[in-house]
Amino acid sequence: MKRYILALAALFSLNLAHSQVYKGKTTTIHFLSKAAIEDIEATSKHAVVAMDAATGNIQVQAQIKAFKFASSFMESHFNENYMHSEKYPFATFKGKINEKIDYAKNGDYKVTCTGKMEMHGVTQEVTIPGTIKVNGTELTLEANFKVKPADYKIEIEGSYTEKIAKEIGVDIKSVLEPLKK
């Protein structure tokens, strides 16, 4: 909770008096490595999402150890051998929604978000396509994108190169509500 408050404070320390800030009420991040030999997937429901509607700034922080797998062996292997989650406990995205959205008008809006994704100690500039659904004061953010482990210096051991895809599919869905001032 302390990290959540610090993340919100850091992201939105600028002129909050004239903007509406939203925080994630529920967030699910799912990833799938679809390879010839084996599919590997995991889900986390413990990410922190914050967005400033006036500026389009958005921040997502996911705790690596919060991803749950079908088997505890896969989960420990993921944390210890690939993500080194003791050393790199979080994956983060800090960016900006490129399109202007009328948050007073209900509807589905196609957007792109450009920013920096940090994972496994490596930061990459990325643009992620997605959708924002406005329904009253509630927003739903959805995005589907690919991540290449090699781009984040995540090394795949020799015998596992056929079991882990070169590109991992990531789906995120977050329902946001206004942050009470």
C-alpha positions in Angstrom: 0.0 0.0 0.0 2.9 2.3 0.8 4.4 1.8 -2.7 0.9 2.5 -4.2 0.6 5.8 -2.5 4.2 6.8 -3.4 3.5 5.8 -7.1 0.4 7.9 -7.2 2.1 10.9 -5.5 5.1 10.8 -7.8 3.1 10.5 -10.9 0.6 13.2 -10.1 2.4 15.7 -8.0 1.8 18.2 -10.8 -1.2 20.6 -10.6 -4.0 18.2 -9.4 -6.4 21.0 -8.8 -7.4 21.1 -12.5 -7.4 17.5 -13.4 -9.2 14.2 -12.7 -7.0 11.4 -11.5 -8.1 7.8 -11.7 -6.8 4.8 -9.9 -7.2 1.1 -10.7 -10.1 -0.6 -8.9 -9.4 -4.0 -10.5 -6.5 -4.9 -12.8 -5.7 -8.1 -14.5 -2.5 -8.8 -16.4 -2.2 -12.1 -18.3 0.7 -13.3 -20.4 1.0 -16.3 -22.7 4.1 -17.8 -24.2 2.8 -19.9 -27.1 5.6 -22.2 -28.3 5.7 -25.4 -30.3 6.4 -27.7 -27.3 4.5 -26.0 -24.5 2.3 -23.0 -23.7 3.2 -21.1 -20.6 0.8 -18.6 -19.1 0.3 -16.6 -15.9 -2.0 -14.1 -14.4 -1.7 -11.3 -11.9 -4.5 -9.3 -10.2 -2.2 -7.1 -8.2 -1.0 -4.3 -10.4 -1.3 -0.6 -9.6 -2.6 1.7 -12.3 -3.0 5.4 -12.1 -4.0 7.9 -14.8 -4.4 11.7 -15.1 -7.2 12.4 -17.5 -6.1 16.0 -18.1 -2.6 15.2 -19.2 -3.0 11.6 -20.4 -0.2 10.5 -18.1 -0.5 6.9 -17.1 1.5 4.6 -14.9 1.3 0.8 -14.3 3.3 -1.1 -11.8 3.2 -4.9 -11.6 4.8 -7.0 -8.9 6.6 -9.9 -10.7 6.0 -12.4 -7.8 2.3 -11.8 -8.1 2.0 -13.7 -11.3 0.4 -17.1 -10.7 1.0 -20.1 -12.9 -0.7 -23.5 -13.3 2.3 -25.2 -11.5 4.4 -24.0 -8.6 7.5 -25.3 -10.5 6.8 -22.9 -13.4 6.2 -20.1 -11.0 9.5 -20.6 -9.1 11.4 -21.1 -12.3 10.0 -17.9 -13.7 10.9 -15.9 -10.6 14.3 -17.4 -9.9 15.8 -18.3 -13.3 14.3 -15.7 -15.7 12.9 -12.6 -14.0 15.2 -12.6 -11.0 12.3 -11.1 -9.0 14.3 -10.7 -5.8 16.6 -8.3 -7.7 13.9 -6.8 -10.1 10.6 -7.0 -8.1 8.5 -4.8 -10.4 7.8 -4.2 -14.1 6.6 -0.7 -14.8 5.2 1.4 -17.6 5.2 5.2 -17.5 3.7 6.9 -20.5 1.2 9.2 -22.1 -2.0 8.5 -24.0 -1.5 10.1 -27.4 -5.1 10.8 -28.3 -7.5 13.3 -26.7 -10.5 11.6 -25.0 -13.8 13.3 -24.0 -14.2 11.6 -20.6 -17.6 13.3 -20.2 -18.9 11.3 -23.1 -19.6 7.5 -22.8 -18.1 5.4 -25.5 -15.1 3.2 -26.6 -12.0 5.1 -27.8 -9.1 3.5 -29.6 -5.8 4.9 -28.2 -2.1 4.4 -28.3 0.1 5.0 -25.3 3.8 5.9 -25.7 6.3 5.6 -22.8 8.9 3.7 -21.1 8.6 0.1 -20.0 11.1 -1.1 -17.4 11.5 -4.8 -16.7 14.4 -6.9 -15.5 16.5 -3.7 -15.0 16.1 -2.7 -18.7 14.1 0.3 -20.0 12.6 0.3 -23.5 10.6 3.0 -25.3 7.3 1.4 -26.4 4.0 2.3 -28.0 1.0 0.2 -26.9 -2.3 0.1 -28.7 -5.4 -0.2 -26.6 -9.0 0.9 -25.9 -10.5 3.2 -23.2 -14.2 2.6 -22.5 -15.9 5.5 -20.7 -19.0 4.6 -18.7 -20.0 7.4 -16.4 -17.2 8.0 -14.0 -15.7 4.6 -14.5 -13.0 3.8 -17.1 -12.0 0.5 -18.5 -8.5 0.3 -20.1 -7.6 -2.7 -22.3 -4.4 -3.4 -24.2 -2.9 -6.4 -26.0 0.8 -6.3 -27.0 3.9 -8.4 -27.4 7.1 -8.4 -25.3 10.4 -9.9 -26.5 12.3 -11.3 -23.5 15.6 -10.6 -25.4 14.7 -6.9 -25.4 14.9 -6.9 -21.6 17.9 -9.1 -21.3 15.9 -12.1 -20.1 18.0 -15.0 -21.0 16.4 -18.3 -21.9 18.5 -21.4 -21.0 19.5 -23.7 -23.8 17.1 -26.6 -23.1 14.2 -24.2 -22.7 14.6 -22.2 -26.0 11.9 -24.4 -27.7 9.5 -24.1 -24.8 9.5 -20.3 -24.5 8.3 -18.1 -27.3 10.5 -15.3 -28.7 7.5 -13.0 -28.2 5.2 -13.1 -25.2 1.6 -12.0 -25.6 0.4 -9.6 -22.8 -3.2 -8.7 -22.1 -4.1 -6.0 -19.5 -7.5 -5.0 -18.4 -8.0 -2.4 -15.7 -11.2 -0.8 -14.4 -10.4 2.7 -13.0 -12.4 4.9 -10.7 -11.9 8.6 -9.8 -9.4 9.2 -7.0 -11.1 11.0 -4.3 -9.4 14.3 -3.5 
